[in-house]
Amino acid sequence: MNPRAYVATTGRILKQLKADHRTVGMIVMVPSLLMTLLYFIYQDYPTFPGEPKLFDRIGVPMLGVLPFVVMFLITAITMQRERVSGTLERLMTTPMAKFDLLAGYGTAFSVAAGVQAAVAVAVSFGLLGLDTKGAAGFVILVAVLDAVLGVALGLLASAFAKTEFQAVQFMPVIALPQFFLCGLLVPRDQLPNWLEAISNVLPLSYAVDALGEVAHHTEATGEMWMDLGIVAGFAVVALAIGAATLRRRTE
């Protein structure tokens, strides 16, 4: 890995993001707006005395799911745009290693993901009254890591896509099945055995589990850290596979 190439790539992508106000607005605001919509959907939903509001039960895991989905989509499309414009091919003619390139993209989008997660959590806890036993800081940590996972999988998907349209098509293939099986719609232990087995190898399942630990415990638990370690491991592996499969020439 070449540190100079890595830093230069990270800086270039951050400058491009800063100049693209529409993309920045989507990254920062979309999860917060969707959380606001979710709040009004469940605002008048009845709950039994002593039970948490439905928004509290659904809102915490959604703070991990939404950044994951948004960052996956934006990263896959942006990387594919670099390929179509010829920027990626020109960069690959330099001594820059593939991992330098993907790590630079991953770091730049991870910085954006951190801002996104912080804003979404601030809106959810500060304006929408989301309540959980764990500290908001732990929610931000998990949300950022989920967004980084979305970035890594988006970069991996872009390595196999030939057009931006194909990059978008990877979302229902990679992101939506994880959403269905992560335990948010149906508890994972209540899924059919074969679906539970699939959910056990999907990273978003562990992200939702980590947020569940935050929701039900005032302090960080060992299970939460283990879940986060698994999510981080998936992100690193996705970047490594993306670097190994990245084409040096655009077909």
Sequence and secondary structure as in RCSB ss.txt:
>XXXX:A:sequence
MNPRAYVATTGRILKQLKADHRTVGMIVMVPSLLMTLLYFIYQDYPTFPGEPKLFDRIGVPMLGVLPFVVMFLIT
AITMQRERVSGTLERLMTTPMAKFDLLAGYGTAFSVAAGVQAAVAVAVSFGLLGLDTKGAAGFVILVAVLDAVLG
VALGLLASAFAKTEFQAVQFMPVIALPQFFLCGLLVPRDQLPNWLEAISNVLPLSYAVDALGEVAHHTEATGEMW
MDLGIVAGFAVVALAIGAATLRRRTE
>XXXX:A:secstr
  HHHHHHHHHHHHHHHHH HHHHHHHHHHHHHHHHHHHHHHTT    TTS  HHHHHHHHHHHHHHHHHHHHHH
HHHHHHHHHHTHHHHHHTSS  HHHHHHHHHHHHHHHHHHHHHHHHHIIIIIS    SS HHHHHHHHHHHHHHH
HHHHHHHHHH SSHHHHHHHIIIIIHHHHHHSSSSS GGGS HHHHHHHTT HHHHHHHHHHHHHH SS  HHHH
HHHHHHHHHHHHHHHHHHHH  SS  
